Amino acid sequence: MVKIAILGYGTVGSGVVEVLETNGASINKRAGKNIEIKYVLDLKDFPGESVEKLIVHDVDIIMNDPEIKIVVEVMGGVEPAFTFVKKALENGKSVVTSNKELVAKHGAQLLAMAKEKKLNFLFEASVGGGIPIIRPLNQSLTADEITQITGILNGTTNYILTKMAREGLEFDAVLKEAQEKGYAERNPDADIKGFDSCRKIAILTSLAFGSQVDYEDIYTEGITNITDRDFKYAEKMNCAIKLLASSKMIDDVVYAMVAPFMISESHPLYSVNDVLNGIYINGNVIGDVMFFGAGAGKLPTASAVVTDVVDCAKHLGTNIMSLWSTNKRELGDISNSKKKFFIRVEGTVSDKLAEVKAAFGDVEVILVDGITDEFAVVTEEISEKAYEQGSKKIVGIINRIRIEK
Amino acid sequence: MVKIAILGYGTVGSGVVEVLETNGASINKRAGKNIEIKYVLDLKDFPGESVEKLIVHDVDIIMNDPEIKIVVEVMGGVEPAFTFVKKALENGKSVVTSNKELVAKHGAQLLAMAKEKKLNFLFEASVGGGIPIIRPLNQSLTADEITQITGILNGTTNYILTKMAREGLEFDAVLKEAQEKGYAERNPDADIKGFDSCRKIAILTSLAFGSQVDYEDIYTEGITNITDRDFKYAEKMNCAIKLLASSKMIDDVVYAMVAPFMISESHPLYSVNDVLNGIYINGNVIGDVMFFGAGAGKLPTASAVVTDVVDCAKHLGTNIMSLWSTNKRELGDISNSKKKFFIRVEGTVSDKLAEVKAAFGDVEVILVDGITDEFAVVTEEISEKAYEQGSKKIVGIINRIRIEK
């Protein structure tokens, strides 16, 4: 018997309770012991619900109970989660969390604390919801040097971009509908401005390359500038527009970035649509592998949390997770990184093309039937810096989207 | 320091040596100790190659050396691999294998032996080459009841089918080219008749559902009856033709099958092309997850083998792998399982359609420009048995392919 406590009875917390109820028998068999929820910490009482008898309001009841071996933190946000998780580890309890803000900010420190005390700090659910990605990175790709991680890591923005592509709608209209359906939050900034993807790629990058990547250092651009016209060009180019979070190791330097990209049909993430997430990894011997599935949602996320609880229960007294060192990794300067750019320009080809070529070098012109007041070009591979310098020479650039090979 | 021995210096064996040389530093760091190859068993001497000094011809040198803690079996085939692996486990050595025939036939017994002796028997490379699938099934999906596994598990047949689809070529011509390129063996039966996929789905099914599935019990159909005309219809129907290996749990009964299927664009395996493998899993709480990557090849397969070596090295003295019980699982009778069938019939719609409808019920007619001596239909969902009975009533059925939703 292993007794656990859950901090927070929101969407994920109630999902964890549901998963442990639904699949309890097989979960206990796999853990090799029975897992029992002793406490659920929440501000509310949930009168009449079956969880009512487990509810406590004082976190110290959990922290001071030596029977509790595993604490599940599913509150979200850095504080008070960080204080509670530290206290749990100090008091000899392993911790499972789905909290990407916490892991991105303090993961290295919490992993080191857990290791020192022969406990575990696991966070499979913090990236990719139910998709197994943290554990494969930690345990399955150990023969490889990772050279690239590129993912669609945010379901809300992927839903919005998929809907815009399919139905030709404007961003604001689709966002409103996503909010009504519960796919986007009332304050959608964390998703649509790319912050959520940024924290997730910071976690994956830190883990893959073994040292702390501060998410504040990652160039991050959201999807708020993408319009229905961009999709008209994308369709003409047989491309999808996706919010990609990526990190690449080039000559021992890691370059990381979150931004919308145009990707062609041959790209492995091209057909990852709706609220799905996809994560593509390249290793120097394994080549390409890809994982995809539901990147969020109550039950998939809870499934990942419970998987970590099972691993903690199987490994009481043994630390199993790789470390990433607390040493900060300086990221490479992306202004030197090269790619093709898709650029929309006001005016006509005959008036403007010479000017565009003078600024960006050779380009391919893209025209869409029915659009006459602007045109688009695709550059050769140029650096971010070359794009910035070129863009200052042109009046009337409407938008630019990077193109991923 | 952990000393290991490799049985067999063929494609995979030499790949394992190469991966340990290339990524030795990071592999040793992840294993927490240095991994050193002490012996390589092979019939040949490899004079002048760096492996020469490691070569032994007598397996007992390895079996009787107490320094050897991990034996890597990459010879293939059931014997003498089975005898060697049993002896290694009896002599207190953990075993890593890429040998699907061995695992499908004797996996349950070897897992039980390893567990009893607190050793490990690991076989990530036996299914899906480099794609992490055994470890995720064993360690990442522990919160779920698996309800379905469907995979493209054989790279050779996927290459052939992709090439036929793209270039409109006949099976024999593509097979010959694949043999010339080294993508298909001189005796291609194990691949093209579906036997390889059958062993792999037997392993995944045994592991997912926890008891021995005998591969001889799995209905297996290869791709040798697929012709260029089938692809003309598939194109008209916006479908791909893929060799799928699948097992599904329905009302506590497992149904397993290997056969070519038509799948539509919305199917998660639709865009898994060329020599790639893809494995799609459905769990009752996680929903759908998919894994894809290189399903074969020297280095991807070796990467998976070395990952298992690292896990063995980290867990000397501790058994980590789930068991599947040696109790045989009786599979459900597929003759009652229902699906739509694509059926090609000699003659014309006006002559034959009434007869076809009398045999199979309501059907949709599919016509392809330029094909006049035959036509095709798609049935409603009917059972395998109903198809068999109906097909006896029609003279001139050219081919039939199942359709996966």
Contacts between the chains, C-beta under 8 A, distances in Angstrom:
chain1	res1	chain2	res2	distance
A	19	B	143	5.5
A	19	B	285	5.1
A	22	B	284	7.2
A	22	B	285	6.7
A	23	B	143	6.3
A	23	B	144	6.6
A	23	B	145	5.7
A	23	B	284	7.0
A	23	B	285	6.7
A	26	B	145	6.0
A	27	B	142	6.7
A	27	B	143	6.0
A	30	B	142	4.4
A	30	B	322	7.0
A	31	B	142	7.5
A	124	B	140	7.4
A	130	B	285	7.9
A	130	B	286	4.2
A	130	B	287	6.6
A	130	B	289	6.6
A	131	B	289	5.7
A	132	B	136	4.8
A	132	B	140	3.6
A	132	B	141	7.2
A	132	B	289	7.0
A	135	B	135	7.9
A	135	B	136	7.3
A	135	B	139	6.3
A	135	B	140	5.1
A	136	B	132	4.8
A	136	B	135	7.3
A	136	B	136	6.4
A	136	B	140	7.2
A	139	B	135	6.3
A	139	B	139	7.1
A	139	B	307	7.7
A	139	B	311	6.9
A	140	B	124	7.4
A	140	B	132	3.6
A	140	B	135	5.1
A	140	B	136	7.2
A	140	B	307	5.7
A	141	B	132	7.2
A	141	B	303	7.8
A	141	B	307	7.0
A	142	B	27	6.7
A	142	B	30	4.4
A	142	B	31	7.5
A	142	B	306	7.5
A	142	B	307	5.1
A	142	B	310	4.4
A	142	B	311	7.6
A	143	B	19	5.5
A	143	B	23	6.2
A	143	B	27	6.0
A	143	B	302	7.5
A	143	B	303	4.5
A	143	B	304	7.6
A	143	B	305	7.8
A	143	B	306	3.5
A	143	B	307	4.9
A	143	B	309	8.0
A	143	B	310	6.7
A	144	B	23	6.6
A	144	B	303	5.7
A	145	B	23	5.7
A	145	B	26	5.9
A	268	B	292	7.7
A	270	B	271	7.6
A	271	B	270	7.6
A	271	B	271	5.4
A	283	B	303	6.8
A	284	B	22	7.2
A	284	B	23	7.0
A	285	B	18	8.0
A	285	B	19	5.1
A	285	B	22	6.7
A	285	B	23	6.7
A	285	B	130	7.9
A	285	B	299	4.5
A	285	B	300	7.1
A	285	B	302	6.7
A	285	B	303	4.5
A	286	B	130	4.2
A	286	B	293	7.0
A	286	B	294	7.2
A	286	B	299	7.3
A	286	B	300	5.1
A	286	B	303	4.1
A	286	B	304	7.6
A	287	B	130	6.6
A	287	B	293	6.7
A	287	B	294	4.8
A	287	B	297	7.5
A	287	B	299	7.2
A	287	B	300	5.5
A	288	B	293	5.6
A	288	B	294	7.0
A	289	B	130	6.5
A	289	B	131	5.7
A	289	B	132	7.0
A	289	B	291	7.1
A	289	B	292	7.1
A	289	B	293	3.6
A	289	B	294	7.8
A	290	B	290	7.8
A	290	B	291	7.2
A	290	B	292	5.0
A	290	B	293	6.3
A	291	B	289	7.1
A	291	B	290	7.3
A	291	B	291	5.7
A	292	B	268	7.7
A	292	B	289	7.1
A	292	B	290	5.0
A	293	B	286	7.0
A	293	B	287	6.7
A	293	B	288	5.7
A	293	B	289	3.6
A	293	B	290	6.4
A	294	B	286	7.3
A	294	B	287	4.9
A	294	B	288	7.0
A	294	B	289	7.8
A	297	B	287	7.5
A	299	B	285	4.5
A	299	B	286	7.2
A	299	B	287	7.2
A	300	B	285	7.1
A	300	B	286	5.1
A	300	B	287	5.5
A	302	B	143	7.5
A	302	B	285	6.7
A	303	B	141	7.8
A	303	B	143	4.4
A	303	B	144	5.7
A	303	B	283	6.8
A	303	B	285	4.5
A	303	B	286	4.1
A	304	B	143	7.5
A	304	B	286	7.6
A	305	B	143	7.9
A	306	B	142	7.5
A	306	B	143	3.5
A	307	B	139	7.7
A	307	B	140	5.8
A	307	B	141	7.0
A	307	B	142	5.1
A	307	B	143	4.9
A	309	B	143	8.0
A	310	B	142	4.4
A	310	B	143	6.7
A	311	B	139	6.9
A	311	B	142	7.6
A	322	B	30	7.0
